[in-house]
Amino acid sequence: MKIKKFEAPSMKEALEKIKEEMGPDAFILGTKSIKKKGPLGFGDRNFLQVTAAVDVSDPNSLASAAAAANAAAPAPGGNAPGGGRIDIRQGSESAFGKDKSPASENSPLSEGLADAAFPKIPTYTAGGTTVLPDDLSLGADSPPASPFSQGFEAIYGDALRKAKASESGQKSREGKDGRSLREEVAEVREMLAGLSEKETDLTPLHREMQDLKGLLYSVIRNQSPIAGLKLSPAMITQYQRMKDSGVEDNIAAKLIKMAHDKMKPDHRDNSKRIQAFLRSLFAGLIDVADPKLVDPARPRVMALVGPTGVGKTTTLAKLAAYAHLQAGSEVVLITLDTYRIAAVEQLKTYAKIMEIPVQVALNSSELRHAIQFHQDKALILIDTAGHSQRDEIGMDNLMQFFGNQEDIEVHLVLSATTKSADLNDIVTRFAPLQPDYLLFTKLDETSQYGSLFTQMIKASRPVSFVTTGQNVPEDFEFAGKDLLASLFSGYTLAQAKGSQN
């Protein structure tokens, strides 16, 4: 028996390899999931390890079996028309189509197979003679008489000889098969023992990984803002998680130091307790706007600014839908985005659905006139064109609209999917507009929210609203401390929403 292991990304590919190398008679002994390093040793990839085996002993071929059957059969007679024998294979096709090299009519193999496949059917008389039906008569060239024609004793003796021969052959096969089976079992045991030894070999690797982890903790302790603190591995893990999520290094270090100083000593090595404590710290540092959209005392004027692609227009529609459809307030939309025809049409479509007016303002004077004209509305929402934070001309245009407009609330829209470095650049370059609030979008498109917390701390501005999807107006909500604190401390969006209920 031949045993071999195959590795492939999927079972389908593994089976193809097994079939190609070991043939269709191979069978599977076991499967195991393994991980292999990617190119240059980076990135683990999942592989399937399949152990297969095949019996390498040569089985009797069909040709040798047919030859043996032909040799054991009695010599056939001729196939003359007068003989009364008809070969029903002539003019027919096999299961695989027409035979490309048919045996000749007088071929011993052909006639032997015919005799084996279509034996004569004898009938017995009281006198012990054999009589064939008329339609199966062999004619003049019939073979020698069968033993059955010699009476009961001959029949019994012939059957007894065949039974003994069959029993002897069966015992011989059982002996051979038994030895083969024992050999296979022994090989399988050896293979399993080898697998066990390989699993035992993983123990030193596990120890090496633990040592490497300890070395990493040591490096973090000595070469980061938390150097000198005697932090537990769980504390270091939470510190590293905050950094990975986008919390700036110095801010993460201050938070973990506060947790270390204020937590009970027996709680400092409990990951869940540390996460819960950090959540309470985040909640104390987060500043959010009042959860209301309309001020009964005066019209509220809100402008959404930010770079291209953060979702300003869709968010504006959500605010309008919430105020008009749910709060029943009168709303007007004003757009300054004349650069994109599609944006104006999109806003007009939203306005038509909600049956609210929309107006276009081309400059600051038109904007001021539109605001004065709609003083009877409870909410005036202003959409702006998206500009790169590095577009100086675009930033100058925004300054002309909002630089000296104290009655307009400016909300800087930040996408949760933006990289930390780019978020920092956006907040810095939009600072001359002196935004009143931060507005976070696309919280559903990421699982890392630490960079938003960093910008909130740096900008020292409250968060007004958050969006969690594309649906209008469902995927919009007022910013809440519980929601944001849960996200910043490592909870998923679903878990964070659940914590509010």
N, C-alpha and C positions, 0 to 999 in steps of 0.2 A: 504494500500500500504506500502511495506517495502522499505526503502531507505538506502543505505550503500555506503561508500567510500572504494575503493580498491587501493592499491599502488603496483606498479610492475615496473621493469626496462624497459619493453616493453609492447605494446598494446596486443601482443599475450598472454603474461603471465597474463596480467590483465583480458583478456576475459576468460582464463582458470579458474582463481580464481572465477570470477563472475558466470560462468556456474556451477562450482562445488558446490558453496554455495547457489546460488539463482535459479539454474535451467535454462533450455533453454528458458523459457518465459521472462527472465529478459531483460530489455532494458536500454540503456545508456542515462543519463540525461546531462552529460558534462564531459570534460576532462581538465586536467590542468598539466603543467610541474612543477615539484618541485625539490629541491635539498635536499639530505640527507647526513649527515656526514658518512664517512667511518668508518672502524674499529678503535677503540681507539679515535674517534673524529677527525681524520685527513682525508683530501681529500674529497671534495664534489663529490657526485655521482648523476647523473640525473635520476629521477624517473618520472613515469607517474601516476597521481592521477585520477582515473576514478570513477565517481559517477553513480551508477546503481540503478534501482528500479525494483520491481516485484509486481504484483497484488496478494495478499495473499488470496483473496476470492476463495471458492471452486467452480470451474465450473462444470456444469453437465457432468458426465462421459458418455463415449460412451455406457456403459451398461445400464445406467438409461435412456438415450435417446432411446435406442432400445426397452427397456421395455415399455416406454411410447408409442412408436409407435405401439407396439404389442397390448397394452391395447385399444388403440383407433381404431384399425383395427377390422372389422367384423370377427366373428368366422369363421375360414376356414373350408372347407369341407375336406373329406378324400382324400387320395392320391391313391386310388385303381386304377389299370391299366384301369379299365373301365371308370374311371372318366375323362379321357382325359387330366389329368394335368401332366406335365413333369417338374421335378426339374432340371434345367440346371446346378446347382452347383455340382451335383454328379460327381465324377471323375475329377474335375478341381482343380486348385491350386489358392490360393489368391496371392496378390501382394507380400506377405512376405513368400511365400512358402506354403507347405501343412499345413492344419489345424490339430494341434496335438490332439484336443478334439472336433471333429465335433458334432454338435447338432443332435439328433436323428431325424428321418424323421417325426415323429409325434409331435416333440417338439413345443410348442406354440411360442417360440421365433423364431425358424427356419421358421415356416410357416408365422408368422407375418412379418418377414423381407422379405420373398419371396413375400408376397402380396404387401408390400409397394414398393418393388423394381420393380415388374413386374405387374402393375395393369391391370385389364381387360379393353379392349377397346370397349366401347359400341357404337352402331349405333342407330339412332332414326328414327322411322317411323312417318308418318303423324298422325297415331292414338295414338301416345304417348307411344307405347310399345317399349321395348328394344330388339334388335336383335344382337347377337354376331356372328362373322364370324365362319364358320364351323370348322376351325382349332383351334379356341379358345373356342369351346363349352365346358361347364363344366360338361356335362353329368348328371347323375341322382342325384349326390350329390352336386348340385350347391347351393350356398348360397341364402338367401332370396332376393327377388327382390329389385333392387336399387330404390331410390326415383325417378329416371328419368323415371321409367316405369309408374309412376302415372300421367304423363302428364305435361304440361307447368307450371301450378300453383304450382305443387309440386316441380318442378325444381327451379322455381323462389324463393319459400319460403325457400327451402334448401340453396340456394346460399345466400339469405339475412341473414339467421341465421349465416352462416359461416363468412360472412363479418363482422357482428356485433361482433362476438366472437373474430375475428382476430384484429379488431380495439381496443376492450377492452384490449386484451393482449398486444398490441403494446403500448397503453398509460401506462399500468402498467410497462412495461419494460423501457419506456422512463423516467418515474418518478424515477425508481430505478437507471437507468444509469445516469440520471441527477444529482442525489444526489452523486453517486459515483464519477462522473467527478468533481463536485464542491469540494468534499473532496480531490481529487488528486491535483487540482489546489491550494488549501489551503496548502497542504503539501509541494508542490514545492515552494510556496512563502516563507514558513517558512525556507525551506532549503536554498534558495537564501539569505534570511535575515541573516541566520547563516554564510554563506560564506562572506557576506559583513562585518559582525562583525569581522570575522577572519582577513580579509584584513585590517580592522581598527586596529586590534591588532598588525599588523606589524609596525605601525608608531613608537612606543617606541623602537622596535628592530632596526629600521633605525637610530634613534637618538643614540642608544647605539653603533652602528657601527661607526657613525661619531665621537663619543667621543673616541672610541678605536683608530681610525685613528689619532685623535689629540694627544692621549697619545703616539702613536708610533712615530709621528713626534717629540714630546718632548724628547723621549728617544734618538732618533738619533741625535738630536741637542746637547744633553748633554753628550753622551757617545761615540763620534766618533771624527775623526779629524776635523769635521766641527763645533765642539762645540764652542759656543761663537758667531757664525755668525747668523745674523737675516735673515735666508733664508725663502723664501716663500714655501708653500706646493709643488708647481710645481718644484721648485729648488731641494727640498729634494727628490721628486719622481725621477727626472733625476739622481741625485746622487746615489740613490738606484738601479736604472736600470743599471748604469754603473758597479756598484759592482756586481750585479747579472750576468752580461754578462762576468765577469772575469777581469775587470779592477781592479788593486790592490787598496786597500782602500786609501792609501796615495796619489796615483796618481789621483784617482777620486776626492778626496777632493781638491787637487790643481786646477784641471780643473773647478770644480764647484765654487771655490772661485774666479778664474779668470773671470768666467762668471758673477758672482754676482757683482764684482768690475767694470767690463767694460760695462755691459748692462744698458740701461736706466731703471730707477726705475719702469716705467709703463710697461716695457717689462718682468720684472722678474717673473711675475705670469702667463706668457703665455707659455704653454708647447711647442708649435710649434716654437716659437721664440727662446726659450732656446735650443731646439734640433738643430736648424739651426746655432745658435752661437757656440755650441759645435762642430758641424761639421767643422766650419771654424778654430777652435782651433786645432782639430785633423789634418786637412790638413797642418797647419803650423808646426806641430811637426813630421809629417811623412817624412821619407827620402826614396826615391826610386831610382833604378838604371836607367841608360839611356835606353830608349826603343829601343834597337838594340841588335841583336843576333850575328852578324858577324862584325869583325873589318877588313876593307879592307887593313889595313897596315900590319897586322900580323895574324898568326893563333891564334884562341882563344881556350884555353884549359879549360874545365869546368868539375868539379867533384861534384857529388851529394852524400852527406853523410847524415846519420840520422838513427833513430831507425827502427826496423822492422815494416813493414806494413803501412808506411806513403805514399807510392806511388812513390818511387824513379825510378823504372824501367819504369813504365808507363809515368812518367813525362819526362824521358830521351827520350822516343820514340816520345813524343809530340814536344820536342825541335828539334829533328832530322827531323821530318816530316815538321815542319815549315821552318827550314833552307833549307832543300833540295827541298821540293815540292813547296814552296811558294817563297822563296828567290832565289832558283836556285843555292845554294852554295854546294860545295863538303863537305861531312860529313863523319866521321869515328866514329865507336863505339868501346870502349874498356871496357871490364868488368873485375872486380876484384872479382866478386861474384862466387867463385868456390864451395861454400858450398851448393848452391841450384842448382841442375841440371835444374829444371824447369825454374829458372830465366835466365840461359844461353840460353835455348831453346826458351824462350819467346823473348829474345833480338835478337836471330838469325832469328826468324820469322819476327819480325819488319824489320830487316835489309834486308831480302830477298824481302819483299813486296816493300820496298823503293829502292832496288837495291843499297845498300851502304855496304861497308865492315865492318866486325866486328872481333875483335881480343881479345884473352884472355891473361891477364897478371897475373902471379902467385906471383910475388914479385916486389919490388920497382925497381930493375934493369931492369926487363922485361918491366915494365911500362915506364921507361925512354927511353928504346930502341924503344918501339912502338911510343912514342911521337915524337922522332927524325925521325923515318921512315916516318911518315905521316905529315911532315912539309908542304907539298904541299896542304894540305886540309885547308879549311877555318875554320872548326869547328871540334874540337876533344872533344867528350863527354865520360866521364868516369863514369861507374856504379859501385857502391860498395855494399858489402854485408851489410845487415841490422844487427845491433848489439844493444842489450839493452845498454842503457847508463851506466848500472851498470856492464857490462861485461868488466872487466879490460883487459883481453887478447885481445878481439876484438878491444878495444880502442887503445891498444898498436900497433896492426897491422895497424890501420889507421894512427897512428903517423909515422910509418915506411914509409908508402906510401907518405904522404903529409906534414910531419913535416918540411922539408927543401926544399920544391918545390915552389919557389916564383912565377914561371910562370904558376902555376895551380890555377885557381879560385876555391875556396871551397864554395859550396852553402849548407847551413844547411837546410834540408827539415823538415818542421813542419806541422803536420796535425791539421786542425781547430777543429777536433773532440776530440783531446787529452785534458784531464783535466788540469786545471790551475797548480796544484801542480806538475804534471808530466812534463808539458812544462817547468816549472821553473827548474826542475831537469835535463831535457835534455839539455837545453841551458847552464847550469852550467857545466855539465860533458863533453860537446863537446867543451867547451871554449879553452882547450889546442890546438885544431886544428887551432885556430884563423880563423874561417870561415869569408869569405869576405862578404857574403850576406846571407839573410834569404829568403827562398822560401816557400810560403804557399800553401798547397794542401787541397782538399776536402772541399772547401768553400760551396759547394752545400749540404753538409750533416749536417749542423748545422745552427742555427740562432743566436748564441752567439759568438761574435768575440773579445770581450774585452781582453781575455787572450793573443791573438796574439799581440795586441797593447802593453800590459804590457811587453812582451818579447822583442818587437822591441825597446822599451825605455830602458830596462835593458841592452840588448846586444849592443845597440848603433850601429846597422848595418842597411844598407839600404835593402829594399825588392826588389828582382829581378823579380820574376815571381809569378803568382798565377794560380791554376787550379780549374776548376769549374764543373768537371764531368769526366766520363771515356772515352769519345769519343776522338779518335786520328785523327787529331790534333786539332779538333774544340774547345775542352774545355780547352784552354790554352790562356793566355794573359799576356802582360807585366804589371807589377804592376804599378798602377796609383794612384796618391794622391786622386783624386775625388772618385774613387771606394772604397779605403780603409777607407777614412774619413767617407763616408756614412755608411759603415758597422760598424765601430767603434761607430758611434753616434746613432745606433739603427735602421737603415733602413734594409729592407730585401735585399737579393742578387738581386732579380729582380728590385727593386727600385734603388739600387745602380748602376746597369748596365744602367738603364734608365737615370740616372743623368749624364752619360758620353756622351750621344747622344745630 
